[in-house]
C-alpha cells in the first residue's frame, strides 16, 4: 500500500513529540469516573461464586450500571 502524503496518516500518541513529525493537533483527554457501592449480600454471594466458580450476576449488573453511567457522562 503506497501513501501519497503524510497527511493521510493518522497517529495518536501520549507523548508530547514525535521525532521527525509535526504535531498538528492536541486532543484533550477524555475520561469519566463513577463510584458505586455494593451491599454486604452482594459481597457474600460473590465470595461463594469465587470459591465454587461461576459468574456473579450481582457484580455483573453493577458493572453494567457503571458502564451505562460512564457513557452517559461522556456524551
C-alpha positions as CSV (number, residue, x, y, z in Angstrom):
1,X,0.0,0.0,0.0
2,X,1.5,3.3,-1.1
3,X,0.6,6.5,0.7
4,X,0.8,9.7,-1.4
5,X,1.2,12.1,1.5
6,X,2.0,12.1,5.3
7,X,-1.3,14.0,5.9
8,X,-3.2,10.8,5.1
9,X,-1.6,9.0,8.1
10,X,-3.2,9.5,11.5
11,X,-1.0,8.8,14.5
12,X,-2.1,9.0,18.1
13,X,0.4,9.2,20.9
14,X,0.6,10.0,24.6
15,X,4.0,11.8,24.3
16,X,4.4,15.5,23.6
17,X,6.6,15.0,20.5
18,X,7.3,12.5,17.7
19,X,10.7,12.6,16.2
20,X,10.6,13.8,12.6
21,X,6.9,14.7,12.7
22,X,5.0,17.9,13.2
23,X,2.2,17.9,15.7
24,X,-0.9,19.3,14.0
25,X,-3.4,19.0,16.9
26,X,-3.6,18.2,20.6
27,X,-6.6,16.4,21.9
28,X,-7.9,16.9,25.4
29,X,-8.0,13.7,27.5
30,X,-11.5,12.1,27.8
31,X,-12.3,10.3,31.0
32,X,-15.1,9.8,33.4
33,X,-15.2,8.5,37.0
34,X,-18.1,6.7,38.5
35,X,-18.3,5.4,42.1
36,X,-20.8,2.8,43.1
37,X,-21.3,0.6,46.1
38,X,-22.5,-2.9,46.7
39,X,-24.4,-4.4,49.6
40,X,-22.9,-6.9,52.0
41,X,-25.2,-9.6,50.5
42,X,-23.6,-9.0,47.1
43,X,-20.2,-9.4,48.6
44,X,-21.2,-12.6,50.3
45,X,-22.7,-14.0,47.2
46,X,-19.6,-13.1,45.1
47,X,-17.4,-14.8,47.7
48,X,-19.3,-18.1,47.2
49,X,-19.1,-17.7,43.4
50,X,-15.3,-17.1,43.7
51,X,-15.0,-20.2,45.8
52,X,-17.2,-22.6,43.8
53,X,-16.8,-21.0,40.4
54,X,-19.3,-19.3,38.1
55,X,-20.5,-15.8,37.4
56,X,-21.5,-13.2,39.9
57,X,-24.6,-11.7,38.4
58,X,-24.9,-9.1,41.1
59,X,-21.4,-7.7,40.2
60,X,-22.2,-8.0,36.5
61,X,-25.3,-5.9,37.0
62,X,-23.2,-3.3,38.9
63,X,-20.6,-3.2,36.1
64,X,-23.3,-2.8,33.5
65,X,-24.8,0.1,35.6
66,X,-21.4,1.7,35.9
67,X,-20.7,1.4,32.2
68,X,-24.1,3.0,31.4
69,X,-23.4,5.9,33.8
70,X,-20.0,6.5,32.3
71,X,-21.2,6.5,28.7
72,X,-24.0,8.9,29.7
73,X,-21.5,11.2,31.4
74,X,-19.2,11.3,28.4
75,X,-21.9,12.2,25.9
